[in-house]
Amino acid sequence: MKKVWLLIALFTGVKQLANAQNIDTIVKHAALSFMSGGPRVGLSVGIIKKGEIYRYHFGSSGTNQNSAPTDQTIYEIGSLTKTFSGRLLAQAVIENRVSLTDDIRKYLKGDYQNLEYHHKPITLKNLANWTSCLPDNLPEKPTLKAVPPDSQLFEARRFHDGYTRQQFFNDLHSIKLTAEPGSHLAHSNTAAQLMGFILEDIYGMSYEELLRRYVTGPLKMPGTFVTVPASKRALLSRGYNAKGMIMPEIPKDAGSAGVLKSSIADMVRYLGDQLSETNKAVKLTHQPTWGSPETLAIGLNWFTKTNFDGQREISGSGGTFGYSCYMAGYPAKGFGIVILTNENDNQASDAINDLAKTIYNEIYFTAAQRAELGFGFSRSINLLLKALNQNGFENAVKAAADLKHSDASFKLVEDDVNLFGYHLLNKGEKAKALEIFKLNVSLYPNSYNTYDSLAETYESLGDKVSAIQNYQRVLELNPDSHNATEHLKKLTGK
């Protein structure tokens, strides 16, 4: 596909705000930067700001080189499907059909003694908040035909298209939990699929029928499908990988874990419903059931956290063989953004997340504010930065301890400190970054990732001895670290 088509941009939508032209400029600039930053194909962006709707399209839907996406172009939305499933579970709770604390075996036919760990069972809540400890997919190790690498996803799709509900439940018997449900967060399509099957049995309706009754019907979302009908197939974009190859569609057995396809017009309506939170079931899906809202929590398949500017943020994302998507909302601001693209690679998910943040930041903050060193980081990071600018970065450990002692709300989260260190590193402030990574090691001495970041910084400074020592510490904490292994080979020649 010629790159010229990646630079086509169409702007549509209702734009009545005084700053509509400013939003157009921000989105166009950010989106064109995104489109030129990798093997992109097509992109649709939907924004809601105080009830006003903005929709934008770039590139190609992939049907042919001249077919730019439109409001009705259909994309696969992958794991964003899980938020729809969470909405249905919340509805069942509202109707007193289930309780989130119910043992899932209450709704299963047959004996599933294996679905507990040390007598603690998996609950419905665990299925919806990514803490079930179930494997990511069933079967865990499918037997696929030996095919070339570029054909493996096509073979996987053929296999899963024929993988039946009965086979799923047969394989469910073979699962052995290795941790207590609720103990940690881990993506699991198996959990989401199982939740869909349970809801179908409770209501005596198919997943698609449940969606029409409770979500897509009431919200008037005519372009959202489990299976795209023949009359709408021309609207379905083509999904691509990083090499520009057309990818297979999502397998049928993805079900309530990732089967949905939708348009930007429909997803903006869905986004608006999330922002208003007037529906009791919608509001329930946003209430944290695991984690801390200050840093990262999850409700019923919606992630929530406090953004760096103090705003409550809800978000979800998805990726399939050839598509990536992201949705984020800030209910108190009445602002939300949804991004759909028909390309997927190792960087696509992070890239559209960054695109959404860029648009949000440029709409709500001035260039001068965005240029500040601590912009985009938490209040605690900015308090630390102020102290270090006054007293020197070499005193980071003491400064953090003093702030914690004097301010009960001061809290440094591992990931935030790590990101701040890399932020400094990317600005060429290697010595300052080193002190931040040292601080993170002192705060989180049992985290292999803190040592990994410290080792990389020593390596960039030319201190091979310290780099080797820290990479070795990484392997002590995480023997499977590929990054540490490869860097040690390079540094030691062994």
N, C-alpha and C positions, 0 to 999 in steps of 0.2 A: 504494500500500500504506500503510495507516494506521500511524502511528508507534507506537501502543500495542503492536502485535505485535513491535516491535523490543525491547521491554522484558520479554518473557517469558523466564524462565530455568529450565531443568531441570538437576538435578544427578544424575549417575549414576556408577556405578563402584565399584571396590573401595577402601575407605578405612579402613585399619586402623592407620595411624600415629597417635601421640598428638597430633600437630599437624594432623590432617586437617581439623578445623574451621577452623583458621587458614588453611590453603590454600584451603578453600572461600570464606572471606571475602575473601582476597586476589584470587582469580580473579573472583569475582562483582563486586567493586568495579571492578577493572581492565577487565573485559569490558563492564560496563554503561557505563563512561566511553567506551570505544571505540565502542559501539553508538550512543551519543548524539552522537558527534563527527563524523558525516557521513551520507551516504545509505546507511546499512547495511541489510542484509536479514536474513541469518542468520549464525550463528557457532557453530563447534564447536571445543572446546579439549581436547586430550589431554595429560596429564602423566604422566611416570614419575619417581618419586623413591625411590631405593634399592629398586627392584623393585615398589613399590606403584603401582597405576594409578588415575588420576583422570580422569574424563571429564565435560565440561560442555557444555551447549547453550543457545543464546540465539536469540531472534528467530524467523524463519520460514524453512522450506525453500523457500518460494515456490510450492509446488504450490497452496496456497490460504492465505488469511490466518491460518487456525487451525492450520496444520501446522508445529509446532516441529520442528527437527531432532532426530534420534535417533542412537544409536550406529551404525545401519545406513544413515543418509542418505548418499547418494553425491554427491561433489563432483568437478569436474575439478581436477586437480592441476598442470596445465601443465608447467613446466620441472622440477618435482620428478621428473617422468618420467625426466629425464636421469640422475638418480642411480641409477635402476634399470638404465639402459643401461650406466652405468659399472660397476655390479656384474657385468653379463654380460661386459663386456670383461675385467674382472679374473678372472672364471672361466676365460675362454679363455687368459689368461696362466698361471694356475695349472695348467691342463691341458696347457701347452706347445703350444697350437695357434697362438699368436701371440706376438710380442714387442712391447712398447710402442714400441720404436724402429723398427719396420717401416715402410717406405715404403708408404703406403696403396695405391699403384698395383700393389703385389704382389697385391692382392685385387680389382682392378678388371679388367673385360673391355674391351679396346680401348686406344687410344692416348690418354693424358692427359698429354702433355708440358707442358701449361699448369699442372699442379698442382705447381709448384715455383717458387722465386724465387731467381734467381742460383745455380741448381744445388742449392739446398737444398729437399728435398721435404717434403711434409706427412707426418707420421707418425701412427700410431694414437694416440699420447700427445697430439699436438696436437689431434686430434678431441675428446678427452675432457677436456682442460684449458683449453679456450676460447682456444687460441693458434693455430688453423689458418689464420687470415687469410682464411677463406672468407666470403662474404657472409652476412648474417643469414638471408635467405630466398631460395629459388628458386621461380619466376623472380624476378629482382631487381626488375623493373618490369612486373608483370602487366597485361595489357590488360583492364580491367574496364568494364562498361557504365556509362554516365553515369547515376547514380542520386543521389537526395537524400542528404545526409550521414548521416542516421539509418538509411539502408538500405545504406550502403557495406560494413559488416561482413557483412551477410547475403549480399551479392553476392560478397564475398571468400570466404565459406564455400562458396558454390556453385561458384566457380571451383576452389578447392583440393580440394573433394570429387572433382572430376573430373581432377585432376592426377595422372598416372600415374607409376609408378616409371620407366618408359622415358623419359617426358618429363623427369624429374629428371636422368637420366644424359645425355640429349641436352643439357640446359642446363648441365650440369657441364662440358661441353667448352668452353663460351663464357666461362668465368670466367677473369679475369686477375688474378693475385695482385699486390698493390701493396706488400707488405712481406714480410719473411722469416718463415716459420712459427716460432713460439716467441718472437717478438720482443715481442709485447704481448698483453694480454688483451682479448677482445671476444666478446660473446655471438653465437652462430651456431647457429640451428636447422638450417641446411644441414649443418654438421659433425656434429651429433647424429643427423640423419636418415641421413647417409651411413654413420656408424658402425653404425647398426641394420641397414642393408642388408648391410654387410660381414659382420656377425655371422650374419645369416640365411644367407648363402652359405657361410660356414665350417661351420656346423652342419647345414645342409640342413633348417632348421626355421624356422617363422615367428617373428616377434618375440613374439607372444602365447604360442606353445608354449615358447619359451625361458624366458619369465617363469614359466610354470607349473612347468617342470622345476626351475629353480634358485632362484626367489624366492617367488612367491605360493603355490606348492604346499607346499614345506618349511615356510614360516612360517604356513601355514593362514590365508590371506587370501582368503576366499570373496567378499569385496565389492569386489575390485579388477579392473577390466576395461579392455581395449582398446575393445571395443564392449559396451555394457550390454545384456544379453539382454532379450527382451521380458518375461520373468518377473520381472525386477528393475527395469523402467522406472519403476514407481511409487515407487521409492526415490530416484530421481534428482532432486536439487534443481533449481530453475530459477535460471539465472544472470542478473544484472542489471547495468546500467551506472549511472552517477551520476544519471541522469535517472529511474531507476526503470523503464526499459524492459527487457523480457526480451531477452536476447542470444542469438545463435545458438550452437550447440554447437561445440566445437573441430573443425576440418576433419579428415577422415580421413587426409589426407596428412601430418599432424603426426607420426604414427608415433612413433619412439623419441625424438623431440625434445619431445613434449608431449601425447601422445594419451591418457594414462591417466586413469581416474576411480577414486576410492576413497572409503572411509568412514573415520570417525575410529577405529572399532574396528580396522580393518586397519592404518591408518597408525601407531597406537600399537604394534602388533606389529612393524611395520617399524622404528619408532624404537627399540624394545627391542633389536633385532638390531644396530643401529648402535652402541648404547651398550655392548653386551657385547664387541664386536670379537673374538669367539671364532672366527668364520669367517674363514679366510685371505683369501678374496676380498673380504669386507667390509673387513677391516683394510687391504688393499692400496688400496682406493678412497679411504681417508683419508690415505694417505701423500702429502705434497706433491710435485708434479711441476713446479710453477712458483711463483715468489714466495717470500716469507719468512714462516714461521709466526709470527714475532714481530708482524707487522703484518697481512698477508693472503697466503694461499697457496691453491692449489687442487690437489686430488688428481685423482681420476677423477670429475669432475662434482660433487664435494663441496668446498665452501670450508672452510678451516680457519685459525684464528688463535689467538693468545693473548689471552684476555679480560683486561679491566682488572685482575681479581683474580688473574691468573696461571694461570687454568684454560684448558686446551686446549678450544676450541670448534669443533664441526663444524656446518655449516649449509647449507641449500639453500632455494630459494623458487620460486614459480611463479605465473604469471598467464595467464589466457585472456580471451576477450571478456567473460565475466561472472563470473569466479571469481578468487580470490587465495588463496595458501597460503604457509606458512612452517614450517620445521622446524629446530630447533637442539638440539644435544646436548653434554653435558659429561661424557665418559666417566669421568673420575676421580671425579666426584661421584655418578655413577649417576643423573644428572638430565637430563631432556629434555622438550621441549615441541613440540607440533605444533598448528598453527592452520589451519583450513579455513573459508573464507567464500564465500558465493555472491553476491559483488558485486565489481566492479572499477572503479577510477577512477584518476586521476593520483596520488592520495595513498594508495591502499589498501595497496600494498606496504610503504611506510614505516610506515603505521599498525599493521599486524599485527606488523611487526618490533619496533616500539616497545612493543606490547602484550606480546610475549614477554619483552622485556628488563625491563619493569615487573614482571611476575610473578616472574621470576628474582630481581630485586633485592630485592623485598619479602619473598620467602621466605628469602633468605640474609643480609640486612643489616637492621639496626635503622633506625628513623626518624632517629635522631641521625646515624648513619653516612651515610645517604642525603642528609642536609641539608648535609653538608660541601661546600664549593665545588668541590673536586677530585674528588668522588665520580663514579665511572664512567669516569674517565680513567686513562691509563697511569701507571706508576711515574715515568717521565721527566717527564710533565706535572706530577705532584704534587711532584717535586723542584724543578722550576722555580717552581711556585707558592709553595713554602716560601721559596725564595730571594727572590722578588719581594715577598712580604709583609714580608721583613726589610729589603730594600734599595731597594724602590720599583719599580713597573712600568716606569718610564721607563728603567730599566737592564736591560731584558729581553734585549737583544742581548748585552751583556757577561755577564750571568748565565748565559745559555745556553752561551756560549763557555767560561766558567770551569768549569761542570759537565761539559762534554764533555772538558775537559782533565784533570779530577780523577777522573772516573768513566767507565771504558771501556764500560760497559753503557748509559750515557746516550745516548739517541737520540730526536730529535724528528721525528716523521713528519708530513709536510705536512697530511694530512687530519685528524690528531689535533689539531694546533695550530689548524687552521681551525675545527674543531668547538668547541674550547675558547674561541676568540675569540667565536664566536656564543653560546656558553653565557653568557659574561660580558655580551654585548650584550643578550641576552634578560632578564638580571637588572638591566638598567638601568645597568650599569657601562661606559658608553661610552668613557671615557678609558682605562680598563684594557684594554678590548677593542682599542682603537686600537693600543696598544703591542704587543699580541699579534699583530695582523695585520701591523704593521711588522716584527716579528721573523720572521714567516713569509715575507715578501717577501725579507728578507735571507738566509734559509736556502734559499729556492727562487726565485731571481730570474728563472728562465726559465719559470715556471708562470703562465699567464694568470689562473688562479683566485685566486692569492694577491693579485694586484692588484685583482681584481674585489671581493673581500671588503674590502680596504682602502678602495677607492673608495666602497663602500656605507656604510662606517662614517664616512668623511669627510662624505658626503652627509647622514647622520643627525645629524652634529654641526653642520651648516650651513656647512661649509667647501667651497663650490662650486668654488673654484679647484683645490684638491687633489683633489677628487672627479673633476673633468674630466680632470686630468692622468693620474690612474690608470686611468680608463676608456679613455682614449686609448692607454695602454700595453697594456691588455687587447686592444684591436683590433690593435695591432702584432703581438702574439703569437698572437692568434686572430681573424682578420678576420671569422669567421662568428659571433662572439658576439652573439646577439640581445639579451641582457640589457644589455651595454655600449652597444650601438647605441640601444636605447630610452631608457636613462638619459641618454645624451648629448643626445638630442633634447629631453628634458624640461629638462635643465640649460642648454642653449645656445639652445633655441628654434629649432634648425635641423633 
